[in-house]
Amino acid sequence: MRTATLTAILALAPAIAFAQAGPPTPPPKTPPAAAGVKTNSNGNVDLSSGKLSASAQTKIDAIFEAAKSKNLPDQPIRERISEGQAKGAPEAQIVDAAQAVEQRLEASQDALVKAGRAQPQPTEIASAAQAMERGANDTHIASLAKHAPADRSLAVSFSVLAKMAANGEPVDNALAKIAAKLDAGATDDALASLAGGTPPSNPPSAGKPPEGPTADSQGTAKTVLTPKKP
């Protein structure tokens, strides 16, 4: 069960094309953007449809370049932009929200590396960032990472932490329960039961967190994309 769960999660991570000897192989395809988000020939988000200004386009491109340079998964950023466009949110709010997602992804990656995970998986980074959006901080992320073997993905653990926090569970309490399960060698299914569910079939996304109020570790409300008033 655990192997099937982890395989389902990891199978959805962005594919990497490898060059092989022999006849030239086609260039790697750009990962598909989230619904409502187009990409240009350079792989950057194309906002030239008139929904956002050229200034916003430049800022969004810079956010994606920053994520790429740090080897961060960019799908959560794409999803947040798509969400803002679908809601007709002001462009400044969309840019700020995308920037916030990129910053949480970077903070999550740093915390995992400091905890001993030299190359965190994209799904781990994304789900850890999701937990951060729900109130966890880098100390929480690093602490939880130390309760599992280096070869065990923590994507489900962080996703469960985010969901428990969204349901009103204090982050410290939720973390202690998940850590205890990990120490006991519990499966991802057992971890998911803490939040009253089963492991997600899709990779966790920091772009669209679980249902519930959004706040940082100090309880301060974060940027929430809201429809633009007519």
C-alpha positions in Angstrom: 0.0 0.0 0.0 2.8 2.4 0.9 4.7 1.7 -2.3 1.6 2.2 -4.4 0.8 5.5 -2.6 4.3 6.9 -3.0 4.5 5.8 -6.6 1.2 7.6 -7.4 2.6 10.8 -5.8 6.0 10.7 -7.4 4.6 9.7 -10.8 3.1 13.2 -11.0 6.3 15.1 -10.5 7.6 17.0 -13.6 9.3 14.6 -16.0 13.0 15.2 -16.9 14.2 14.5 -20.4 17.6 12.9 -20.7 19.8 13.1 -23.9 20.9 9.8 -25.2 23.5 8.7 -27.7 22.4 8.1 -31.3 19.9 10.1 -33.4 18.9 13.5 -31.9 16.0 13.4 -29.6 13.2 15.9 -29.5 13.6 18.7 -26.9 11.9 18.2 -23.6 8.3 19.5 -23.5 7.4 22.3 -21.2 5.1 21.0 -18.4 1.5 21.9 -19.1 0.3 25.1 -17.4 -2.7 25.0 -15.1 -6.1 25.8 -16.6 -6.3 29.4 -17.7 -2.5 29.9 -17.8 -0.8 30.0 -21.2 3.0 29.8 -21.8 5.1 31.4 -24.5 7.9 29.8 -26.6 10.3 30.4 -23.7 8.2 28.5 -21.2 7.2 31.6 -19.3 3.6 32.4 -18.4 2.0 34.3 -21.2 -0.2 37.0 -19.8 -0.4 38.9 -23.1 -4.1 38.2 -23.5 -4.8 41.6 -22.0 -5.8 40.3 -18.6 -2.6 41.7 -17.1 -0.3 44.5 -18.1 3.2 44.3 -19.5 4.5 45.4 -16.1 2.8 42.5 -14.5 4.1 40.1 -17.2 7.6 41.2 -16.4 7.2 40.6 -12.7 5.6 37.2 -13.2 8.4 36.2 -15.6 10.9 37.2 -12.9 9.2 35.1 -10.3 9.4 32.0 -12.6 13.0 32.7 -13.4 13.8 32.9 -9.7 12.0 29.6 -9.1 13.8 27.9 -12.0 17.2 29.1 -10.8 16.5 27.6 -7.4 15.1 24.3 -8.8 11.7 24.9 -7.3 8.5 23.3 -8.6 6.6 26.0 -10.5 3.2 24.4 -10.8 2.0 25.8 -7.5 2.8 29.3 -8.8 1.0 28.6 -12.1 -2.0 27.4 -10.1 -2.1 30.5 -8.0 -1.9 32.7 -11.1 -4.7 30.7 -12.7 -6.8 31.0 -9.6 -6.4 34.8 -9.6 -7.2 35.1 -13.3 -10.3 32.9 -12.9 -11.5 35.1 -10.0 -10.7 38.3 -11.9 -8.5 39.5 -9.1 -6.5 42.8 -9.5 -3.2 42.2 -11.2 -1.2 43.5 -8.3 -2.8 41.0 -6.0 -2.1 38.2 -8.5 1.6 39.1 -8.7 1.8 39.4 -4.9 0.2 36.0 -4.4 2.5 34.4 -6.9 5.5 36.0 -5.2 4.3 34.7 -1.8 4.0 31.1 -3.2 7.6 31.3 -4.6 8.9 32.5 -1.3 7.3 29.7 0.6 8.6 27.2 -1.8 12.1 28.5 -1.3 11.7 28.5 2.5 10.4 25.0 2.4 13.3 23.8 0.3 15.9 25.5 2.5 14.3 23.9 5.6 14.4 20.4 4.1 18.0 20.8 3.0 19.0 22.0 6.5 17.2 18.9 7.9 19.5 16.7 5.9 17.6 16.2 2.6 20.1 17.3 0.0 17.7 17.0 -2.9 14.1 17.4 -1.7 11.4 16.1 -4.1 9.2 18.6 -5.8 6.1 17.2 -4.1 7.8 17.5 -0.7 8.7 21.1 -1.3 5.2 21.9 -2.6 3.4 20.2 0.3 5.8 21.7 2.9 5.1 25.2 1.4 1.4 24.3 1.7 1.9 23.6 5.4 3.7 26.9 5.7 0.7 28.7 4.3 -1.3 27.1 7.0 0.9 28.3 9.8 3.9 26.1 9.9 7.4 27.6 9.9 10.8 26.4 8.8 11.5 24.9 12.2 8.4 22.8 12.0 9.3 21.6 8.5 12.9 20.7 9.5 11.7 19.0 12.7 9.2 16.8 10.9 11.8 15.9 8.3 14.0 14.5 11.0 11.4 11.9 12.0 11.5 10.0 8.7 14.3 8.1 6.9 16.0 10.1 4.1 14.5 7.8 1.5 10.9 8.2 2.6 8.9 11.0 0.9 7.3 13.4 3.3 4.9 14.8 0.7 1.9 13.1 2.4 3.1 14.1 5.9 3.3 17.8 5.0 0.0 17.6 3.2 -1.7 16.1 6.3 -0.1 18.8 8.4 -1.6 21.5 6.2 -5.0 19.9 6.3 -5.0 19.4 10.1 -4.0 23.0 10.5 -6.7 24.1 8.1 -9.2 22.1 10.2 -8.2 24.1 13.3 -5.6 21.9 14.8 -2.7 23.9 16.3 0.4 23.3 14.2 2.5 22.1 17.2 -0.1 19.5 18.1 -0.6 18.3 14.6 3.2 18.1 14.1 3.6 16.0 17.3 0.9 13.5 16.1 2.4 13.1 12.7 5.9 12.8 14.1 4.7 10.0 16.5 3.3 8.1 13.5 6.5 8.5 11.5 8.6 7.3 14.5 6.4 4.2 14.7 6.9 3.6 11.0 3.2 4.3 10.1 2.1 4.1 6.4 1.0 7.1 4.5 -2.6 5.8 4.8 -2.2 5.8 8.5 -0.9 9.4 8.4 -3.8 10.5 6.3 -6.2 9.1 8.8 -5.1 11.8 11.2 -6.8 14.4 8.9 -9.8 12.1 8.3 -8.9 11.2 4.8 -6.7 9.2 2.4 -3.4 10.2 0.7 -4.0 12.6 -2.2 -4.0 11.0 -5.7 -2.5 14.3 -7.1 0.7 15.9 -5.9 0.3 18.5 -3.1 0.2 22.0 -4.3 1.2 25.2 -2.5 -0.7 27.1 -5.1 -4.1 26.1 -3.7 -4.2 25.1 0.0 -6.9 23.1 1.7 -10.2 24.7 2.6 -10.1 26.9 5.6 -8.8 30.3 6.9 -5.4 31.2 5.7 -2.9 32.6 8.2 0.9 32.6 8.8 2.6 31.2 11.9 1.8 34.4 13.8 -1.9 34.1 12.9 -1.8 37.0 10.5 -4.0 36.7 7.4 -2.1 36.1 4.2 -2.9 37.4 0.7 -6.2 35.8 -0.5 -7.2 36.2 -4.1 -10.6 37.8 -4.3 -12.7 38.7 -7.3 -12.2 42.2 -8.7 -15.1 44.5 -8.0 -16.9 45.7 -11.1 
